[in-house]
Amino acid sequence: MVEGNTFFEEFIVEAKFHDGEEAHSKQAVVLVFEDLKIKSLRMYFDRLDFSGSVAKDVVSKTIVKELLKKSLEGLT
């Protein structure tokens, strides 16, 4: 979307790490232009999207799974 000097975009980043782990992250970017130059850039994403990629042991994976579940409670 573009309005005046502001550009807004939503997209999904999909990554595959060396160990085969995958991450999917919904992100948004807001760019504000002035005199054909970027005046500001703001990027929004949920850091929890990448938490599963750093959790390696069973305890960490369980904690991440519960955090993700709790973060979504009441949103649907």
Secondary structure, 3 states (H helix, E strand, C coil): CEECCEEEEEEEEEEECCCCCEEEEEEEEEEEEECCEEEEEEEEECHHHHHHHHCCCHHHHHHHHHHHHHHHCCCC
